[in-house]
């Protein structure tokens, strides 16, 4: 289902979303929805993003708005964001920003056609990202759905940049305002702190209900429901006050910290596929 269509269906049933906290959305009709879509993973740390919004707001309040080059960005050494990314990936990386995932991946492949990966926190495959030459990261910070970070190992970037500069210029690279970079930087540090706190014991709690509809790998849910039935399943779950990823090929995310009771309506009213 198209994301905008999905959001319209939420509005039709529950009215406007008036507040978003943790893994919950609160609506005009006083209904609390449990969010397993989480902005396609951008809100995996919760909609309040820890204290990342505070860093974003404080930077704006200092007047560092717009996409101008700031003193911090003009340094020859790593920026604060690059330090955060390097800490997350456990090696020395520089970063470039892109307005879509396709170009972010293409950038990584320009530098390393065989050793580029996509970052996924709590990756069930237990990937060692420090061994990758380039890594594409979706910031775990709401409001960044059109921002992708391509992290490239510093030595590799310096070595290959001259020869691929023209090809790189053809991609949709973007400039990200420093205030937003500050929020993303803090969100990455929050993610680093959170990674050891979420484990299998926090994710299997909901298997008794969700196993009928999804295959779970770590905190990620992959649909068992057929693609043809998926839209109907989404709307059924929405009526049970549960929101899943509207993209059949995407993943939904376990609502960390939610009580098992949020799945009671779905448990008592299971989705029954229709026979075509």
Order of alpha helices (4+ residues) and beta strands (2+ residues): alpha-beta-beta-beta-alpha-alpha-beta-alpha-beta-beta-beta-alpha-alpha-alpha-alpha-beta-beta-alpha-beta-beta-alpha
